[in-house]
Amino acid sequence: MTVRTRFAPSPTGYLHVGGVRTALFSWLYARKHEGQFILRIEDTDRERSTQESVDAILEGMAWLGLMHDEGPHYQTQRFQRYREVIKKLLDEGKAYKCYCSKERLDNLREQQMANKEKPRYDGHCRDLQGEPPEGVKPVIRFKNPEDGEVVIKDLIKGSVIVKNTELDDLIIARSDGTPTYNLTVVVDDWDMEITHVIRGDDHLNNTPRQINILEALGAPIPAYAHVPMILGDDGQRLSKRHGAVSVMNYKDDGYLPEALLNYLVRLGWSHGDQEIFSIQEMMDLFELSDVNGKPSAFNTEKLIWLNQHYLKEAPRDSVATHLLYHFQQQGLDMTQGPSLMKLIEIQAERCKTLKELAETSHYFFVDTVEYDEKAVKKNFKAAVKQPLATLGEKLAALSEWNKETIHGAVDEVVQQYELKFGKVAQPLRVAVTGSTMSPSIDVTVELIGQERAVKRIQQALELFPEQQ
């Protein structure tokens, strides 16, 4: 048997981290078993589905590297197939037309709730005799078994048993003929030969209904695994305030896709005490049986820690590819500055995100810098003006431009004016970067370039107070 898993988002909003984790688990399971991962867009909700959301899903999956082997399949392109299945169920007496009005159903619900009963359809039209009401477009309901039970052998939660008496006859086609979620999912999983349905546990209540429809169609029953939800660190359902935003927001905030995937795979799954996993290790080690059946808490600090790890340890060419996006967001000319590989080498230890790295490296790619007022006031003292001017002359005269010759020039000025190294280095740092924070001063000045560094020193000297 070839393992076939699927990720089936609805394009009614952004792709969020809960969806990404489900997609990741499905993708890993298929990869581990040398199977196939199918992408399906469940876009039958025509009022809420948008092309923008479809594009966001595809973009997010591509950024994360969770590439599908088949698809994307769109449910709106399969309506004829759904109509065929609905007709089959009607013809075989496994579904029926329901003419109940909204008013009748509302009254039924109110009465059941008043009696402290579970609201459910009472089967009024299940064995309707005689002529149907005129002018009423019926819905189609599935004729759910009235006895027995459904046993879900969940690969995460274990055995889940639901009595058929707890289920009512759900609607599988609306009055306008469009199919409903539980029907389309069943037909798609059947036609696409899905062997393992890995999805959020908010779908667990749909599973017994879907199994009954599959059995009525004589279709094979896939294995099910329901992944617990993700909570905020306060124990509440994950929301925007916890970071439940579009996955592309994580890209814009400067996270590496490897870091986000590594973080999400550890939300509810573990392999001993290991925290860092390469994609290959995830594929090799992932088992559904190791997924915790309880909800997991999202922890942004842990994600930041992982991101910083990948900034430092991931292949620099890969990091550079993602970093380029953040410099482009600033509208900088990347040909007028150091290579991104060199920048990552000197800045990765100092930054937690790609966005921070790009923002704190802005001065490497511009002709002039903006000066931090506090840094100027603290470091541009009259007594340091002449030493800095002398240093500017020495730097301008260097025939070889590297960190060693630059460091030597600073040392010469330190000795000439009998100052501590920091008394010269820090004003130099502010002069060439605009602030007091940068990598080591010799490397910083080297990468800024000789012409730019000397020019900035000359401009900075104009900000110094006159010698008293």
Disulfide bonds with the S-S distance in Angstrom:
none
